[in-house]
Amino acid sequence: MQKIFRLLFLPSLLIIMISASQANYAACTITTSEGKNAANMADGINIILSSNDRCPNNVFEFREQIKAAGLKIETTMVANRGFHNPTLGSFSFFEIVSGKIHSTIIQPGDFFFGHFTTVDQNDELTADQGPTTEPRLMIEAFAWDVEKEVFNFYELIGDGNDNHWFYRGDSADIYTDITLLHRQPDPTHPQFGNRLRCSGCHGAGGPIMKEIHAPHNDWWEPQRKLDFGGRKLNVSIREIVENLVPPDRLAQSVLLGIKRLENSKSTSGLNKRSLQEKLRPLFCPVEVNFMSDLNPNENANNMIAIPNEFFINKKLLNNTDQTILITRKAYHQALSKAGSHFPETTLSDADHAWLTPVKASSDQSAINHLIHSGLIDEKFANDVLSVDMTNPVFSSARCHLLTFVPNQWTDDWQHVFAQHLKSANNPRANELLQHLTNPAHTPAYHQQRAMALLMNCRDKLKNENNVDKLVTLLAQRRAEIKASEISKNRRGQILEPGFRVIFPETTLKPIPEKWMLTDTCEVESASP
């Protein structure tokens, strides 16, 4: 996951906090962003806050009430500014809650909350819980509502003394906020809703962990703990740090939460989405994940493995494991030529080599759900993903084809879609139309093309000079995250600039989609 919802304070926030009327809960006022009392809801957070005679004013009181209710807490920890960059003392805890409270069963993947660290006056790492002179985010949390069958999103805002709980909205509100994502009337001026800040990162409406794939770059591991820069741990967080669990636990819970939402029977916005919205994760990115070489750079292994998903969508590989290796020598030479440096450190790279954006697990899961639900079949999915095949995440050409999909479902929507493609006078539309109408273009056909690409790359990269070109493409892929519409929401960007430092920077000044990877694994200009 990441610092999922870093707060952007609106000027009206203080007014809301002061003017909010007292709520109808036992000891807690839970307020909407409009300053009204939030309705009582059937999620773990609401149950905790409404069933205690004392409202938790910080994360420690919240944790104690969770434990007192007999619930289990598992805590993971990530370095916000890089594994080897403790300079600002910026780390995040993300906690998983499970168990049973009253008659509500909270499964892993149903209840998450996050909080953050800072450095105190003694230069000790401490909880960022106040007091301060200005309002700020103290807890971000969301939980599954067993009645609505969506996730509800909450925040604890305060200055450490005068703190308030806010209900920000639910999964359906997120979908409403991003209704026009990749479907903008004017793409140069993208429009987003303003219901909740969480829609800036949680495009799929549920939990997210950008580093969901092993080796979980920048996360605390039992055998490889985070560097705190020699700082002592303040007593406030010592017990939490001493009981951390591996990031795999969070990754597993996030995947369970994604599945939970996909299988929801809710009609409160989830199933009311248009056909284009439902198919959006197939054509376009809604969220993003990262992958890298499995071994940390400090191990100095002679060979580096480039994730296959840098080259192609994993669905086209049908679980084939064809490792693409380059020498560390060639990689370091390419980094040096690119002027690679990791911000705020003397390092040239992130903790793991070849840290690259890949198609998000939530998007991949959504594609599989579309197939299992019968809305599309395997051929349709493979046909779409094979358009601009070597650009598996941020292909504007493939994403643009979404606009030719009928907005509403009908029995013959695929025929209508084909007619729209035929009338488009667009090379990529023609490519997709050929795939869709040619019965020989089966999933096996596309998988053979995908395997051929990997074999070509395996051979090309034996020549160390070709690694330089591919590092240029890697820098471009990272820049394409910032250029994508998923980073244009005014309420927040998925990379959380200013708070997170994830990628090394280069002197290359990459331009999104300037370079393309050919089927023969050549890096060439994308211009005609």
N, C-alpha and C positions, 0 to 999 in steps of 0.2 A: 504494500500500500504506500502511501506517501503522506506528507502532511496534507491530508485530503481536503481540508477546507480552510486555508489561512484567511483570517478575517480581514475584510475591507470595511472599515468603519464608516458608516454614513453620518453626516452631520446631525441627522435627526435621532441618532441612537440614544444620546443622553436624555433627550426629551421623552423618548419612548420608555426608557428605564425609569424615569422619574414619575411619568404620568400613568404608567400601567396600573390598572386597578387590581385589587387583591383577588387572587384566583379562588376557585372553588375546591382546591385540594387541601389536604390535611394541614401541611405546613409550608408547602411550596406554591409559589406563583409561577405558573408556566404561561408565558406570554407569546403571542404570535408576533411576527415582524411588524404587524400593523398596530400593536399595542393592545390587542384584545386578549381575553382569556382563551387559552387553547382548550379545545374539547378533550374530554377524557378518552384515552385511546388504549387499545389492548396490546401494548408492546412492553417489553421488559423495563425500559427506562421509565415510562410513565407509571408503571406499577410500583417501581422502587420509589419514585418521587412522591407518589400520592399515598403511600402506605406507611410513611414514617412521620413521627411527630416533630422531626427536625429536618429542615431543608438543607441538603449538603451545599456548603458554600465554597468548596474546593474539591480537588480530585481525591484527596485523602479521605474526606468525609464520605464522598461518593463510593469509594472503594470499600470502606468499612460497612456501609449500608448494604452493598452487594454481598459481601461476605456474611454479614449477619443474617441475610435472607437465605443462607445455605447455598449460594451460587458459587461456582468455580470461576476464578480469574486466571487466564494465561497471558503473560506479557512478553511482547517482542520489542526490539529497540533498533532504530536506524540512525545512522549518522547523516544529518541533513545536508552537510556541506562536503561530503566525501569521507571515505573510510579513514584516510590518513590526514584529515583536516579538522582537528578539534579546536581550532583557533578561537572561535566565538562561543564554544561550549554549547553548540546547537544540536540537540538530539531530540528524537521523538519516541515516545512509547505508544504502541498500539496494543490494546488489550482485547482479549476474546472472552466473552462471558457465556457460560452454559449452565444448565441445571434445571430446576423446577421451582417456581415461585407461585404460591397459591395453587391454582389449577392450571397454570400456564407452563408448558414445557418449552424451555429455551434450548434449542439445539445448537451445536457448533455451526457458525455461519449466520446466526440470528441476531447477535448483539455484539457491537464493537464500540469502543471509545478510545480516543487519543488525547494525549497531553504532551507537554514539551519541557525542555530544560533551558536553563540560562546559567550565568555565572554570578555568584553573590559577591558581597563586598570583601569577603575573605578569599576570593578567587577559587571557591569551591563550586563544583557542579551541583546545581540545586534545581528544584522544581520551579517552573515559571508560573507561579500561582499568586504572586503579589506580596505586599501591596504595591501599587504603582499610582502615578498621578493621572493616568489616562485609562479609559476602558480598553480591555483587550480580551482575546479569546483565551479561556482557561481550560475548557473541555469541549471537544467535538465528539458527537456520539450519534449512532443510529441503530435502530432495532426493528425487528420484524413484527408487524402488527398482525396477529392471528385472525382478526376479524376482517380487516381491509385487504389482507394479503399483499401488502406492500411494505417497504422500509420507511420508517419515520425518522426524520433528521432533527437533531437537537444541538444546542450550544449553551454553555455556561459562559456568560460575559460578565466581566466585573473589573474592579480595581483592587481586588483582594479584600475589600471591606464591604462594599455594597454590591453584591453579586446577584445576577438574575438568570434564570433558566428561560431559554427561548425554544419554541417549536418552530422550525423553519419551513417544513413542508414534507412531502413524501415522494415516492418514486414517480407517481403520476404527475406531480408538479414538475419534476425534472424533465419528464418527457414533453410536457407542455412548454417548458423553457427552451428546449432545443428542437421544437417542432420543425423549424426551417433549416436545421443543420444540413449542409450540403444540398439544400433545396432552395437556396435564397433567390428571391426575385431579382436582387442586385448583389451578386457575390462580392463586389467591391465595398459594399456597406452591409455586412452581415448583421442580421437581427436576431436577438435572443431575448427570452423573457426575463423577468426580474423577480421571480418568486423566491428562489433561494440560491445562495452562493455555491452550494454543493454541486449545482448543475455544471459548474465550470470544469469539474473533474469526473464526476460520477455520471457520465453520459448514458451508461446502461441502466442507471437507476438503483444500483446496488453497491456492494463493496468493491473496492479496487485496490490493487497492490501492483504498482508499476514494475517492481522487481520480483514478480511472482515466480519466475523461472530460476532454478538453481543456476549459478551459485548465489543468487540473492545479493547482488552487488551492494555494498555499504551497510549491510545488516550484521548485527551481533550474532555470532555463532558460538556454541559451547567450546569448540576447539580453536576458535579464532575470534577472540573478543575485541571489542572496539578500543581504540586509542583515545583516552580522555586527556591527552596532553600533559600527563603528570599531575593533573588536578585530583584532589581528594573528593570523595563523594559526600555531599551534605547528608546528614542523618535523614532528611526528608525523603531521599530517594534510595538510600543504601539498601533497604530491605527489598525494594522493587528490583534493583539491579541484581541483587544476589539470587533472585528467583526467576530470572529470564528463561524463556523457552526458545528453541530454534525458530527461524522465520518460516520453516516448512509448515509449522502449526498454523501460522497466519495464512499462508498460501492455500493450504487445504480448506481452511474455514472460508476464505474468500470465494473459492470455487464452489463450495456448498451453498453459500449465499447467492451466487449467480444462478445456480440451478434452481434454488428455491423461488426466485423471482420469475424465472422463465416458465416454471410450471404453475404459476399463480392462476387462479380462476377469477381474479379480480376484474371487474368491469369498470373500475373507477379511473379510466384513462389508459390502462395497459392494453386492453383488447380493442380499444376504440381507435388505436393508431391507424393511419392510412397504410395502404399497401407499400408505398414508397418508404415510409418510416420503418415498417417491419423488415423490408429488404435492405435497408441502409447498411447494416454491418457487413453484408456480402460485397457491396460495391465500394464502400467508403470506410475510413476509420471512424469509430465512435470513441474509443479509448485507445491507449497504447501501452505496450509492455516493452521491457528491455531484456536482451540476452547478451552473453559474452562468452569468452573462453572460460572453461570451468576452473582453471587454476589461477590463483592470484599472481600478479606480476612479480611479487617479491620472491616467488619460488624459482623464477628465472628458468623455467623449462625451455629446452631448445626449440620445441615446436609449439605453435599456437593454433588452436582449432577455431575456425570461423563458424558461427552458428549457421546451419543450413537455411534458417528462416531469414537471413540477410539476403539470400539469393532468390528465394521463392516461398510461396505460401505452403505451410506444412501439409495442408490438405491435398495438394497436388503430388506430394511425395508418398502418400499412403503409408506413413510410418517407416519409410526406408531410411536407414541410418548410413549415409555416405559422408564420412568426415572429410572436410576440406582443411588441409593443413598448410601453414606457411612457417618459415623459419623465424625465430625471434630476431635474428640479425636483420633479416629483410624488413620486418615490422618496425624495428627501432630506426632503421635507416629512413623508412618512409615517414615515420613520425617526425624525425629531425628535419627532413625536407619540407614537411608541412608546417613546421614551427609549432608543434603541439606542446601545450602546457596546461597543467591543471590549475585552475584559479586558486589563489591564496596559498599555494604551496610551491616547492621547487621541483615537483614531479612533472613528467612529460605526459602521463596518462592517468586514467582512472585506476581503481584497484584491480580490475580485471581487464585484460586486453580485448579489443574489438567490441566495446560496449555499443550495441546497436539497437535502434527501435525495431520492433517486430509487431506483427498483427496481434492485437490484444486477445488474451484468452477469452474475455467476455464476448468479443466479436466472433471468434472461432466457435464458441459455444452457441452463440445465437444462430450461426449458419447451420450447425448440426441440428438445432431445435427446429429451424425452418424445414429441414429435410424430414425429420421424424414426425413433424406435425402434418406433413403432406402438402405444404404450400408450394414447395419446389422439390425436385429430385436431385440425385447426385450428379446427373449429367448437367443440369442447369447450373448448379453451383460450380462445377469444374469448368464449364464453358465461360462463365463470368470471370472466375479467378485467372483464367488463362489469357485474358486480355491484358496486355502490358505485363506479361507474366513475371518478368525480371524486376518489376517494381512492386513488391508485394504489399506495401503499406500505403504510401502516399502518392498513388497514381491519380492525378487529376483527370486523366483521360478515361480511366475505368470508372471513377467516381461520377463523372459527368453523365455516363450512360444511365445512371439512376433516374435522371429526369425524364427518360423516355418510357419508364415504367408507368402504367396507368396509376393514378392516385388511389383509386378505389378498386376493390376486388370484384371481379365478375367471373363467371364460368370460363370465359374465353380470354381472360386477361393476358395470357402468354401469346395468343395470336395477335391481340392488339399491340402488345409490346413489339412483336416481330415487325408489324406494319410500321410502327413508329421508327424502328431502327432502319427499315428499308427506305423510308422517306428522309432520313436525316442527312444524307450526303456527307457522311463523316467516316473517315477510314476506320476508326475504332468501332463504330457502330456496325460497319460492314463486316469487320472481323468477328464481332460477337454473333451477328446474324449467320455467318457461315458456320460457326460452331454449333449454334442452336439448330440449324436446319440440316446439318450433315450427320446422318446416323453413325458414320464412321468415327466421328469425334466423340468417342466414349470417354469415361473417366480413365480407362486404361491408356487410351491414346494420349491424353494430356499428361498422364504420369510418365509415359515414355519420354515425352518432350522434356519434362522436368528432370528426369534422371540424366538425360543427355546433357542438359545444361550443367548439372553438377559435375559430371565427368569432364566436360570441357573446362570448367573452372579448376578442377583438380589438376589437370594437365597444364593449363595456362600459368597457374601460380607456382609451378616448379621453377619458372623463370622469375627471379627476384625483382626484375624491373617492372613486372606487371603488378606487384604489390603496391608500388607507389600510386598507380592509377586507381586501384581499388580503395586505398585510404582516402583519396580525394572524393570518391563516391560515398564512403562512410561518413565523412564530414558533411557532405551534402544531405545525406539521409537524416542526420541529426538536425540540420537547419530546416529541413522540411517539416519537422514537428512544429516549430515556431510559426512557419508560414501557413500551416494547415488551419482550417476553420475550427478545429477542436481547440485551438489556442487563441481564438478571437473573442471568446465570451468576456464581456467587460467585467463580470463578477469574479473572474479568476482564470488563470491559465494552468493547463495540466502539468507543465514543468515547474510551476511555482517559482518564477524568477524572483530573486532577492531573498528567498527563504531556502530553496534547495540549490545546491551546486552538484550537478550530475555528470556532465560530460567535460572532457578536456576541450580547450579552445585551440584554434589554429590560426595561422596567418593567411590561410587560403581564401577567406571571404567567400564561402560557398554560396552559390545561387541555386535555389530549389529547382530541380528538374532540368538543370543545364546539361548534365551528363546522364547517359543511359547505359545500361548493361545489355549487350546483345545476347542472342541465344548461343553464340560461340564464346561468350564470356569476355568480350572486348568492351572496354569503357570508351564510349564514343559520344560526340556531341549529339544532343537530342534535336538540334535544329535540322530542318530539312536540308 
